[in-house]
């Protein structure tokens, strides 16, 4: 069973990913399509793709980067 600190951390990271990917995908969709041709469907589809990719990468990349930095510094 998860303790309260782990639940808080998981919720905080999930909300951070949700908000960050939503803002970035909204901005990029708006910039690329313009205000006259903006479509919420296209934005939501872009947001979903971005969220899934970042969720996957955020579970793998930090460990890999830490390993690479450690190898680089220990040389």
Secondary structure as the mmCIF struct_conf table of DSSP 4:
data_model
#
loop_
_struct_conf.conf_type_id
_struct_conf.id
_struct_conf.beg_label_comp_id
_struct_conf.beg_label_asym_id
_struct_conf.beg_label_seq_id
_struct_conf.end_label_comp_id
_struct_conf.end_label_asym_id
_struct_conf.end_label_seq_id
HELX_RH_AL_P HELX_RH_AL_P1 UNK A 4 UNK A 33
TURN_TY1_P TURN_TY1_P1 UNK A 34 UNK A 36
BEND BEND1 UNK A 37 UNK A 37
HELX_RH_AL_P HELX_RH_AL_P2 UNK A 40 UNK A 73
TURN_TY1_P TURN_TY1_P2 UNK A 74 UNK A 74
#
